[in-house]
């Protein structure tokens, strides 16, 4: 297994981050290195995969907050690990607690406020993006935690690229034409680009945003993709945490 670690967090020694990939030699699972319990994979295999991933990341499975992602605009502030219920964005200021996003094409966004010591993890598919899940998370960080744009450092992780994300008229009508490209009777939608612009509009400096150019659909050796593999698609996890310096 190969773990992605973005450069945007490298200068912060207290930040732990990892994004899992799908490739694993000698696996018996048709889903590859899958980290989701909800797709039909053997639970024991997923438990083993999660243990391996979190240990290599520097965390443990019992120190992670998981959300049941429902393509909503629901944001939760959390201070404990485990199943935190339904939402698509998590925020915490608790050290040693990881925030997870489970991915198989949607856009994952990870935020660190280096002044106020706050992290957030956002899951943004087209539905969540249309409901402005990222913008509402930024507003909550500002209103409830006094976060300022100039202190935010953001990683937009791998997701399906515009070239491979085809949508129909009904979905296309919900978005500005600048994020759409006509493709026969369908449109190609740039979900990652919308969220990138949301960060810029909030005032986050460009130099403090890393936007991955890796497409989950195209890079089949690296990433799970529901659009590509359908019911046989596994899931990756992206996780961010602040180290507990007392441990």
ABEGO torsion letter per residue (X at the ends): XBBBBBAAAAABAABBBBBBBABBBGBABAAEBBABAAAGBBAAAAAAAAAAAAAAAGBBAAABBBBBBAGBABBBBBABBEBAEBBABBBBABBGBBBBBBBAGBBBBBBBBAAAGBBBBBBBBAAAAAAGAAAAAAAAAAAAAGBBAAABBBBBBBBBBAAABBBBAAAAAABBAAABBBBEABBBBBAAAAAAAAAAAAGBBAAABBBBABBAAABAAABBBAAAAEAABBBBBBBBBBBBAAX
